[in-house]
Amino acid sequence: MTSRLFMTSAIAVLGLAASLAADAAWKWTGSHGDQAVELLILGDIQVHSRRADPTTAFNRMRETLKAADLVYANLEGLLVKSVGTTIDIPDKPEWTHPGPDGVKALKAANVAVVGVANNVASGRADILKSLGVLDANGILHAGAGKNIDEAHKPAIVVRKGVRIGFLQYTARWYQDKDMIATATEAGVARIKSLDGLTIDSGDLERLRSDVKKLRPQVDILVVSHHNRDGSTPVQFGDVKGTSAGRDRTKTEAYQKQFAHVALDAGADMVFGHGTHTVQGVELYAGKPILYAIGHSNFDQPGYEKSLDGLVARVVIQGKSIVRVSFVPVSRDANNDIFMLDPSEGEGAKLLQAVKDRSATPPALRIDGHEVVVMDKAAGTSHIQ
């Protein structure tokens, strides 16, 4: 018994030591010149178990994120004080808000813009408080606001003379009365699909209008959304045992409708999150869609085995996207995110999962230590 405890303690100490040391900046392939803009996109960020030091979530990716010109992420959780283990969101047991200090994790990760339309943006007053924390720390946001017009406003960032706009929506929420923005009440921007097949006509038209309105204001336009639960019942096995759930590995018809409408209206790229795993990719009219990029850092109990994620890299040159690639990510024993070589081990398994979950098996090409989705500079797109 003593030896087992010693071994467990030793493993924990070694894991902590590894976590505290930042990995070297990721070696991206190719030089696009000093005027190129590098945008990195992260999946769900949730740091509610790190109140002592929220910045530890990105210890291992710190150098990679610092080197990027711009980092965007889905902020999974409101930056407000927790009131209790099980009552921060009545519909979601064991959820606790990360508190205002959670913003330190974003700043440590060089995150300049976040999407806030998701299922845990619950409580109108708390939504406004959380947006206030972001505003006070100079972090832009899309997807929520003091009324429906504000919730649908884009976040616009300028890097090296390039104007980049972001819109975010959620297809998953708990209570309309607590979350969905109205003409007079704070909340999130909604994209409603009850059956996973089609989107509410009013929401779809609002998406189309939002994109068309933003298009002349920016050089690059990126749209994302928080996916709803899948429609196919499955049994999930995790640390709590086996329970009924929904298969989130499958891209639903409404997701494709959302992405295609956004791109037809003028968006340059679409990506999704909220599935707790990765989904497939697509090139539509030459434009990239990453249907679900999974987790970034995620501290909620019960998701210790939901480690899958992608970091997307978008290279902008001459005010257009010239290359989109991704790197698989996972989390270590301390739940800290780290990057995986896609050519071997767990990285190769995640790459295969993306291929298997794409409607048309894509010919994704490994270039150095990243997986290329499209590369205009090379004159090729890598999805057949």
N, C-alpha and C positions, 0 to 999 in steps of 0.2 A: 504493500500500500504506500509506504514511504517513498519507494523508488518511483512508483507511478506518479505521485504528486510532484516529485522532483523533476521528472521528465516533462510533465505538463507545464510546470513553471519555466523550465528551460526553454521549451518551445515558444512559450508566450514572450519571453525576454528576447529571443532571437527574432521573432516576428516583429516586435516593437522596434528593435534596432534597425531592421530592414526598412520598416515603414518610415522611420525618422530621416533616413538618408534619401535624398531626392535622386531619382534616376536621371541619367544624362538626357539632354534634349533629344527628342526623336530625330533620326536622320531621314528627313524627307528626300525624295528623289527629284533631281533636276533643279536647275537655277532659272528663275523667271525674271531676274533683274530686280534692282532696288525699288523700282516703281510698282512692282506687282504687290497686290494686297493678299495676305494669307488670312482667311477666315477659318477658324476651327469651331465645329458645332458639337456640343455635348448633349447627352440624353438627360434623363431625370436626375436632378441633384436634390438630395434629402440628407440633412445633417443634424437631425434632432437628437442624436445620441452623443453629441460632441460638445456639450455646453462648456466644458473646461477649456477647450481650444478647438473651435470649428475649423481652423485652417488645416488641421492634420489630414482632412479628407483628401487633399490633393498633394500631399508630400511628395509622392513618387512621380507625379506628372507636372510638378511645379515649373521645371525648366522648359518643358515643351510648351506649356501654356503661356509662359512669360515671353517666349520668342515669337508668338503669333501677333499679327497686327490687330486682330479682333477675335473675341471669343463670345459665342452665344450659347445659352443653355436653357432648358426648361427648369424653372424653379418649382420644385415639388414641395410645397409647404409655405405657410405664411410666416413672415418675420415678426411674430407677435409672441408675447409671453404665454407660456402654457399654463392652463388652469387645472390640469389634472391628467392622470394617465389615460383615462377612457372617455373624457367628455369634451376634448377640444373639438372633435367632430362627432356628433352623436351617432352618425350613421357608419362610423369607421372605428371600431374598437382598437385600442392600443395605439392610436395615433396621437402624438403630441407635437405641437408646433415647436420649431427650433429656437424661437426667441429672436429678438432683434440682433443679437450677436451672430446669428447665422450669416449675416451679410459679410462677416469677416472671411468666411469660406469663399464667397464669390470674389472678393477683392484679392485674396491670395491666389486665386486661380485666373486672375486677369480677365474675369468675366465683365464685359462692358454692357451687355444687353441680355435680358432674360424674358422668356415667355412666362406669363402667369395665369393663363387660361388652362386650368386643369381641375380634376375632381376634388382636390384638397384645398382649393381656394374657397373656403366655406365661412359664411358669416359676413354680412355686408360691412359692418363696422371694422372687423378685423382685416378685410381686404384693403380698405382705405388706410388703415394703420400700417400695413405691410408695404403698400405703395409709398407711403411717406418715408419709411426707412430706406427704401431704394432711392428715392429722390434725394434724400439727405446725403447719401453716399455716392451720388453721381452715376448711378446705374440705371440705364434706360429700361423700359419695359413695354411689352405689348400684350394685349389680351384681356385687360381688366381696367376698370375706371369708375368714376363717380356716377356715370350713367351709360346708356348703351352707346352713345356717340363716342364717349371717351374710351370705352372698352374696345371699340373697333378702330381706334386711332393707331397708326403705325409707330414703331420706333425707328428713327432715322439716324444713322451714324455716318460720319465722314472720315475716311481714311485715305491719305495721300491723294486727296482731290476726288475720290470716288464716293458717291452717295449710295449707301446701302440701306434698304428699307426692310422691315420685318413686320409680319402680321401673324398672330397666333389665335387659335380657336380651340374649344374643347367639345368633344362628342360624349364626354362622360361627366356626370355630376350627380349630386344626391338630391337636394331639394331646390326647386325653382325659387322658392320664397327666400332662401338663404344665399343663393349664388348667382343666378342669372341676371345680368344687367337689364334694366328697363329704362324707359324715358326719364324717370326721376330717381331711380335707385341704383346704387353701386352694385357691381357684379362683374361677371366674366362674359366674354364673347362666345356664343354658343354655335355649334353646328350639329343639328339634331337629326339622328337617324334611329328610329325605333326598331327597325327590322334588320339593320345591317346591309340593306340592299340599296335604299334610296335616301336622299337627304330632304328634309323639309324644304318646300319650294321657296318660302320666304328667306330661310337661312342661306340657301344656295344663291339666291339673287343678291343677298347682302354681301356674300363672299365675292361674287363677281363684281359688284359695285365697288367694294373696298379695293380690290386689286386694280381696277380700271382708274379709280381716283388716285391711287398712289403711283401708278406707272409713270406719268410725266414728271413726278417729283424726284425720282431716283434713277441711278444707273443700273443697280442690281436690286431685284425684288425677290425676297425669300418668304415663303409661306409655310407654316407648320401647324399641326393640330395634335391634340391629345386624344388618342384612339379610345373608342368605347370597348367594352368587353366583347369578346368574340361570340358567335352564335352557336358554335358546336360544343355541346356538353362533353367534358372530359373529367378525369379524376387526377387531381394534382397531388403529388407527394412532396412534402417538405418536412421541416423539422418538427412540425406539429402533427404529422401523420398524413393520412390521405383524406382529401375532402373534395366535394364536387366543385367544379369551376367551369371556366370557358376556355376554349383553345385559342390562345392569343398568337399562335405562330402563323395562322392563316390570315392573309390579307382579305378583308371583306370588300364586297362590291362598292359600298358607299365610300370607302377609302379611295378607290380608283376614281370614282365620280368626283370626289372632292379635289383630288390632285389634278385631274384632267381639266376640270372647270377653271381652277386657279391658273394653270399654265396657259390655257386657251385665252384667258382674260389678260394675260401679260406677265405672269410671274416667270422667274427664271429658274426656280428650283422649289421643290416641295419635300418636306420630311415630316415624319411622325414619331411619336413617343408615347409612353404610358402603358405599353404592353408588358413590361418587365422582361422582355426578350427581344430578339431581332426578328425582322421579317425580310421580305425580298426587296429587290430594287428593279427599277424600270427606266428606260429612256423613252420619253414620250415627245414626239416632234423634236427630237434631239436634246430635250431638256431632262435633267436627272430627277428621279423620285426615289427617296429612301423611305420605304413605308413605315419602318419602325427601327430606331437606332438603340432601343433598350436603355439600360441603366448607365449612368455615370457613377456617382456615389449614391448609395441608398442605404440608410441606416435603420429603416423600420423593421422591428422584430418580425420574423416570419419570412423574410426575403433573403436570408443568408445564403440560400442556394440559387437565387435568381441573380446570377452574376453576369449574364450576357450583355454586351453592349458594343457600340461602335463609336469611334471618334471620326467625324467626317472632316475632310480638309477640302476647302474650296479656294482655288487660286484665281484671282481676278486680275486681268491685264488689259490695258486699253479700254477700261470700263465695260468689260464683258467677262463672263466666266470662261476660262480656257481649260481648266482641269478640275475634276472632282474625284476624290479618292477617299478611302477609309482605312482605318486600322482597328482590328478587334481589341476590346479591352475586357478586363476582369477585375476582381478585387481580391486582396490578399487576406491573411488571417486577421488583420486589424480592420478589414473592410475598406482599405484604401485602394483607390483605383490605380491600375497600371496597364501599360500597353503590351500587346502580344505580337510577336512576329507571325504574320499570316501564312508563312510557309512551313510552319512546324507546330507540333503539339496542339494545345488548346486553341491557338490562333488559327491553325488550319481547319480545326473542327468547326469553329465559328464561321469561317469563310464558306465551308461546305454547307452549313446551315442556311446562309444567305442565298447561295445558289439553289438549294433544294426548295426554298420558300419563295422563289421568284416564279411567276407564272410561266415565263419562257426562260428556260435555263440560260443564264447569261455567261458569256465568255469573259469573265472578269480576269484581268491580267495582273499578276503580282509584279510590281516594278520596285525593286529594292526592298523596302520594308513597308510598303503600302499597297492597297488593292485599287487599281484604277477603274473607275466607272466610265469616265469620258475624258478625252484629251484632245482638244481642238488643235493644240500646237502640233501634235503628232499626226493630225489629219484623220484620227480614228475615234470611234466610240466603241466601247468594249462590251456592249450588250447586243447580241445578235437577235 
